[in-house]
Amino acid sequence: MKIYDELVARGLIAQVTNEEEIREMVDNGKATFYIGFDPTADSLHVGHFMALCLMKRLQMAGNKPIALIGGGTAMIGDPSGRTDMRSMMTPETIQHNCDCFKVQMSRFIDFSDGKALMVNNADWLLKQNYVEFIREIGPCFSVNNMLRAECYKQRMEKGLSFLEFNYMLMQSFDFYMLFQEYGCNMQFGGDDQWSNMLGGTELIRKKLHKDAHAMTITLLMNSEGKKMGKTAKGAVWLDPNKTSPFDFYQYWRNVGDQDVLKCLRMLTFLPLEQIDEMDKWEGSQLNKAKEILAFELTKLVHGEEEAKKAESGAKAMFAGAGDAANMPTVELTAEDFGEEGIDIISLLVKAELVKTRSEGRRACEQGGVTFADAKVTDFKKVITKEDIAAEGSVLKRGKKAFKKIVVK
């Protein structure tokens, strides 16, 4: 199966502007394509996973990826899919986030020997003279058409600032510049970006020549890929210092039964034939599919060794097998215990199983907390050093969140 057909079979392609030509370019390694990333944090998260995996797949097929970091557009903010305006970031923060992105992207994309590029649109957007930009680019866009775009419709009721209204022109200009400077002939993005992407294709057609090979492909990165990161954004990061490999593994181990095969097709590099066989799996077999998904994605982001540790820790906790040493651990010192011990709510907060003391109190009162296999309903309960086993004792909130507590 050639790469384009594989992308379709994996459920990645939503819309294209010229399928026949795009298929020919992608299948024969002729595509120099870009995907944009807004540097709004110092780590990528699971909502970026689909884009990163796509770039890896296409590069493996001989195509050239360009990771476009929105250092310039981040100064404004994309209104797509939002009901409010993004907060402004300093240039120093944006640059720091860009640097962090490249380190993480390098796990997916080979940037050596010009096989891929990382480009920052601040390099051209911040140099633009506004009057010259509007004179040059403005006539290529119809305000009537722009207001019909979904990315603007969602903001019209609450109010769309003119600052954000410029975003479509700026993103379109990105493709225009990448086309001229780097030979970029294709763009990928989520379905919430469709109008902006069509704007870029149209700008190249109008400004350069009608036969410009400016292709547009839209992926299901909003309705599918971004859904994966909706609850995780701000919580499930690719940076191990923000989300541990174990917690990353557990996130994917806990996907819904209805999503596990979809995630396996879209995000892993397992053969489609192997995944298709899993279509026949039911009941407890789906748990095995989730373990495969969690292992493959943890291995992709954090390496095989960390994936094995996470898998072993999960089995030790939930299946009574595996190595308990690989469970996520919290070390308590003499300071934590004080004179009498540490109360259960403080322990929950220390273990990051709750964010606030009131949340910890509710968890206890609702019967959702266990320590050393015993349910704790008294939120005033105090844990002493003697209550903790030499090898550590497990503190659990609910069925899936837990930490092994040890005394240092």
Secondary structure, DSSP 8 states (H G I E B T S, - for coil): --HHHHHHHTT-EEEES-HHHHHHHHHTT--EEEEEE---SSS-BGGGHHHHHHHHHHHHTT-EEEEEE-TTGGGT---TT-SS------HHHHHHHHHHHHHHHTTTS--GGGSSEEEETHHHHTT--HHHHHHHHGGG--HHHHHHSHHHHHHHTT---HHHHTHHHHHHHHHHHHHHHH---EEEEEGGGHHHHHHHHHHHHHHT-TT---EEEEESIIIIIHHHHHTTTTTSBSSTTTS-HHHHHHHHHT--TTTHHHHHHHH--S-HHHHHHHTT--TTHHHHHHHHHHHHHHHHHH-HHHHHHHHHHHHHHHTS-S-GGGS-EEEE-HHHHTTT-EEHHHHHHHTTS-SSHHHHHHHHHTT-EEETTEE---TT-EE-GGGS-TT-EEEEETTTEEEEEEE-
